[in-house]
Amino acid sequence: MIDKPLVVPWAETLWNKLARQHAESRLPHAILLTGHTGIGKIEFAQAFAHLLLCHQPHNHQPCGHCRSCELLSSGNHPDLVYLHPTEAGKAIKVDQVRELLQFLHNTAQQGGYRVVVMEPAENMNINAANALLKSLEEPGNNTLLLLVSHQPGQLMPTIRSRCQQVGFPMPSADQAAPWLTQQLGIEAERAGQLLRITRGAPLKARLLYQTDRVSFRAGFVTGLADLLKARTTAVTLAEKLYKEDLLQLLEWMYSLLVDIARLQADSETLKISNADMFKMLNAVAKKTTAVKLYSLIDQLQAERISLMERHNPNRQLLLETLLLGWVGLVR
């Protein structure tokens, strides 16, 4: 049996529930796993696929040594398919789903389950989603489609209605901070700062730290401060940033704007996400108006939704517009 935990501690109750359903042969043919980004959904789905494919599970855990577990460890299990966009931020295409249909028509090569893990499910284009519907209606025996979604509202209602929807738990601060401290070997205070930046998402916080996105965020916020002090221009900063992860930049900017709104409501609040930027945020909160602030928040949210729906804007122009709106908060 595998001795290390396969799932994050805040998902153990959910794991045991689904594992019991499996042991009692009560699993549905499709599960839609939903929740915030960066809290462990995809890792959970991968671990649950491992459990389903294991030939000798024990106490709701895969054995780790059967032929199926060996194939999983090598990353070459014939009865498991991961379906995701071929490029980050792109759509899951109809040709990918058609290949999946062929897989579902075949017999399991290891004599057990066939498992599909799709992430993010909302990235299917309309043709891919329509192609998937038939599989959700007639998936075959011992088949589980695990759809992982960060934005389930973007899925077709007919897709959602054919799945058992399972909400993935958001960890409490008491669960997230010790886990992140242990994972990264950092001080509790540092872990708390990372969690505030990522709005309590521990796996996103871990990735932020491990990929040094913390430094990139610091450079981005410094750029915003320089804009306010007229040390740079919106055009110059947009030119520097437009090739970066645009959704991430907009998420950080949105978080800053929400903090400004909180500070306007209560200048003494300690509940802001970007506490390391308190001085700048508090200065903006004192100078701007609610009308300007919420107008920019609405504009930014509209752009985020457009990007998540995979529209293809002029990236530099989009950033210039939002950065000019940021400067306009205090002018």
C-alpha positions in Angstrom: 0.0 0.0 0.0 1.2 3.5 -0.7 2.3 5.1 2.5 2.2 8.8 1.7 -1.2 10.6 1.5 -2.6 11.0 -2.0 -4.9 13.9 -1.2 -4.7 17.1 0.7 -5.9 16.9 4.3 -8.9 19.1 3.7 -10.3 16.7 1.1 -10.0 13.5 3.2 -13.8 13.5 4.0 -14.6 13.8 0.3 -12.1 11.1 -0.6 -13.6 8.6 1.9 -17.1 9.3 0.7 -16.2 8.6 -3.0 -14.0 5.7 -2.1 -17.0 4.1 -0.2 -19.2 4.7 -3.2 -16.6 2.9 -5.3 -16.3 0.0 -2.8 -20.1 -0.4 -2.8 -20.3 -0.1 -6.6 -22.4 3.1 -6.4 -20.2 5.4 -8.4 -21.9 7.4 -11.1 -20.5 7.3 -14.7 -19.5 11.0 -14.6 -18.3 13.3 -11.8 -18.0 17.1 -12.1 -15.5 18.3 -9.5 -15.8 22.0 -8.9 -14.1 24.6 -6.8 -11.5 27.4 -6.7 -8.3 27.2 -8.6 -5.3 25.9 -6.7 -7.0 24.0 -3.9 -6.1 20.4 -5.0 -8.9 19.4 -7.4 -6.7 18.0 -10.3 -4.4 16.2 -7.8 -7.5 14.7 -6.2 -8.9 13.5 -9.6 -5.5 12.0 -10.5 -5.3 10.2 -7.1 -8.9 8.9 -7.4 -8.2 7.6 -10.9 -5.2 5.7 -9.3 -7.5 4.2 -6.7 -10.1 3.1 -9.4 -7.4 1.4 -11.5 -5.6 -0.4 -8.7 -6.3 -4.1 -8.6 -5.8 -4.6 -4.9 -6.9 -1.4 -3.0 -6.8 -1.5 0.8 -8.5 0.9 3.2 -9.4 3.3 0.4 -5.8 3.4 -0.8 -4.2 1.9 -3.9 -1.7 -0.9 -3.2 1.2 0.6 -5.1 2.6 -2.7 -6.3 0.1 -4.4 -8.6 0.5 -4.4 -12.4 -1.9 -1.5 -12.7 -0.1 0.6 -10.1 3.2 0.0 -11.8 1.7 1.2 -15.1 0.4 4.3 -13.4 3.8 5.0 -11.8 5.4 4.8 -15.3 2.8 7.2 -16.6 1.7 4.7 -19.3 -1.6 3.2 -18.2 -3.7 2.2 -21.2 -7.0 2.6 -19.3 -6.4 6.2 -18.2 -6.8 9.3 -20.4 -5.9 12.8 -19.4 -7.7 15.3 -21.6 -6.6 19.0 -21.5 -5.9 21.8 -23.9 -2.9 21.2 -26.1 -1.7 24.7 -25.2 -2.3 26.7 -22.0 -5.4 28.9 -22.3 -6.6 27.2 -25.5 -9.8 25.2 -26.0 -10.2 21.4 -25.7 -11.1 20.6 -29.4 -13.6 18.3 -30.9 -10.9 16.1 -32.4 -9.6 15.4 -28.9 -13.0 14.4 -27.8 -13.5 12.1 -30.8 -10.3 10.3 -30.0 -11.7 9.9 -26.4 -14.9 8.3 -27.8 -12.7 5.7 -29.5 -11.0 5.0 -26.2 -14.4 4.6 -24.5 -15.6 2.1 -27.1 -12.6 -0.2 -26.3 -12.5 -2.8 -23.6 -10.3 -2.0 -20.6 -6.9 -3.6 -21.2 -6.3 -4.2 -17.6 -9.7 -5.7 -17.0 -11.0 -3.0 -14.6 -12.1 0.6 -14.9 -11.5 3.0 -17.8 -11.0 6.5 -16.4 -11.0 9.9 -18.1 -9.7 13.0 -16.3 -10.6 16.2 -18.2 -9.2 19.6 -16.9 -10.3 22.3 -17.2 -13.6 21.0 -18.4 -15.0 24.5 -19.2 -12.3 24.9 -21.9 -14.2 22.6 -24.3 -15.4 24.5 -27.3 -19.0 24.0 -28.3 -18.3 21.2 -30.8 -16.2 19.3 -28.3 -19.0 19.7 -25.6 -21.6 18.4 -28.0 -19.4 15.4 -29.0 -19.0 14.6 -25.3 -22.7 14.5 -24.5 -23.3 11.1 -26.1 -20.5 9.6 -24.0 -22.0 11.1 -20.8 -25.3 9.4 -21.8 -23.9 6.0 -22.7 -20.4 5.7 -21.2 -20.3 1.9 -20.8 -19.7 -0.2 -17.7 -16.8 0.4 -15.3 -16.2 3.8 -16.8 -15.7 7.1 -15.0 -15.4 10.5 -16.5 -13.9 12.9 -14.0 -14.5 16.5 -15.2 -12.5 19.1 -13.2 -13.8 22.6 -13.5 -12.7 25.9 -12.0 -15.6 27.8 -13.7 -18.6 25.4 -13.9 -20.9 28.2 -14.9 -19.1 28.2 -18.3 -20.1 24.6 -19.0 -23.1 23.7 -21.0 -26.1 23.0 -18.8 -26.6 19.6 -20.6 -23.0 18.7 -19.6 -23.6 19.6 -15.9 -26.9 17.8 -15.7 -25.3 14.5 -16.8 -22.7 14.6 -14.1 -22.8 14.1 -10.3 -21.6 17.6 -9.2 -19.1 17.5 -6.3 -17.9 20.6 -4.6 -14.3 20.5 -3.6 -13.7 21.9 -0.1 -11.9 25.1 0.4 -9.3 24.7 3.2 -9.5 26.8 6.4 -6.5 28.9 7.3 -5.8 26.4 10.1 -5.5 23.6 7.5 -3.8 25.5 4.7 -1.0 27.3 6.6 0.6 24.2 8.3 0.3 22.2 5.0 2.1 25.0 3.0 4.7 25.5 5.7 5.5 21.8 5.7 5.5 21.5 1.8 7.9 24.4 1.3 9.9 24.3 4.5 9.2 28.0 5.2 8.2 30.0 8.2 4.5 30.3 9.1 4.5 34.0 8.5 5.8 33.6 5.0 3.2 30.9 4.3 0.5 33.2 5.6 1.6 35.9 3.2 1.5 33.6 0.2 -1.9 32.4 1.2 -3.2 36.0 1.4 -1.8 36.7 -2.1 -3.5 33.6 -3.5 -6.8 34.2 -1.5 -6.3 31.0 0.5 -5.4 28.6 -2.3 -2.5 26.5 -1.0 -1.5 24.8 -4.2 -1.5 28.1 -6.1 0.6 29.5 -3.2 3.0 26.6 -3.5 3.4 27.1 -7.3 3.8 30.9 -6.8 6.7 30.2 -4.5 8.3 27.4 -6.5 8.3 29.2 -9.8 9.5 32.4 -8.3 6.3 34.2 -9.4 6.5 36.1 -6.1 9.3 38.1 -7.6 7.3 38.7 -10.8 4.3 39.9 -8.8 6.6 42.2 -6.8 7.8 43.7 -10.1 4.3 44.1 -11.4 3.1 45.9 -8.3 6.2 48.1 -8.4 5.3 49.0 -12.0 1.8 50.0 -10.7 3.4 52.2 -8.0 5.7 53.8 -10.6 2.6 54.6 -12.7 1.0 56.4 -9.8 4.2 58.4 -9.3 4.6 59.1 -13.1 7.9 57.3 -13.2 6.6 55.2 -16.1 3.7 55.3 -18.6 0.9 52.9 -19.2 2.2 52.3 -22.7 5.7 51.4 -21.5 4.5 49.1 -18.8 2.0 47.4 -21.1 4.7 46.8 -23.6 6.8 45.1 -20.9 4.0 42.9 -19.7 1.7 42.0 -22.6 3.5 38.7 -23.3 3.1 37.4 -19.8 0.2 35.4 -18.3 -2.6 38.0 -18.8 -5.1 36.2 -16.6 -2.7 36.1 -13.8 -1.9 39.8 -14.1 -5.6 40.7 -14.2 -6.2 38.5 -11.2 -3.5 40.3 -9.2 -4.9 43.7 -10.3 -8.4 42.7 -9.3 -7.2 41.6 -5.9 -5.5 45.0 -5.4 -8.7 46.8 -6.4 -10.8 44.7 -4.0 -8.3 45.6 -1.2 -8.7 49.3 -2.0 -12.5 48.9 -1.7 -12.0 47.3 1.7 -9.8 50.0 2.9 -12.3 52.7 1.7 -14.9 50.9 3.8 -12.6 50.5 6.8 -9.1 52.1 6.7 -8.0 50.1 9.7 -9.0 46.7 8.2 -6.5 43.8 8.6 -8.4 41.6 6.2 -6.7 42.7 2.9 -5.0 40.1 0.7 -2.1 42.3 -0.3 -0.9 43.4 3.2 2.6 43.8 1.9 1.3 46.6 -0.4 -0.7 48.3 2.3 0.9 51.8 2.0 0.2 52.1 -1.7 -3.3 50.7 -1.5 -4.2 52.9 1.4 -3.0 56.0 -0.4 -5.1 55.1 -3.5 -8.1 54.4 -1.2 -7.9 57.9 0.2 -7.5 59.7 -3.1 -10.0 57.8 -5.4 -13.7 57.8 -5.5 -16.1 54.8 -5.3 -17.4 55.6 -8.7 -13.9 55.4 -10.3 -13.0 52.3 -8.3 -16.0 50.2 -9.1 -16.0 51.3 -12.7 -12.5 49.9 -13.1 -13.4 46.8 -11.2 -16.3 46.2 -13.6 -14.2 46.8 -16.6 -11.5 44.5 -15.3 -14.0 41.7 -14.6 -15.4 42.0 -18.0 -12.0 41.6 -19.5 -11.3 38.6 -17.3 -14.5 36.9 -18.4 -13.7 37.6 -22.0 -10.2 36.0 -21.6 -11.6 33.0 -19.8 -14.1 32.5 -22.7 -11.0 32.4 -24.9 -11.6 35.5 -26.9 -8.4 36.8 -28.5 -8.0 40.5 -27.7 -5.2 42.9 -28.5 -3.2 42.1 -25.4 -1.1 45.2 -25.3 -4.1 47.5 -25.9 -6.1 45.7 -23.2 -3.3 46.2 -20.7 -2.8 49.8 -21.7 -6.5 50.5 -21.2 -6.6 48.9 -17.7 -3.3 50.6 -16.6 -4.7 54.0 -17.7 -7.7 53.2 -15.6 -5.4 52.5 -12.7 -3.7 55.9 -13.1 -7.1 57.5 -13.4 -8.0 56.4 -9.9 -5.9 59.1 -8.4 -6.0 61.8 -11.2 
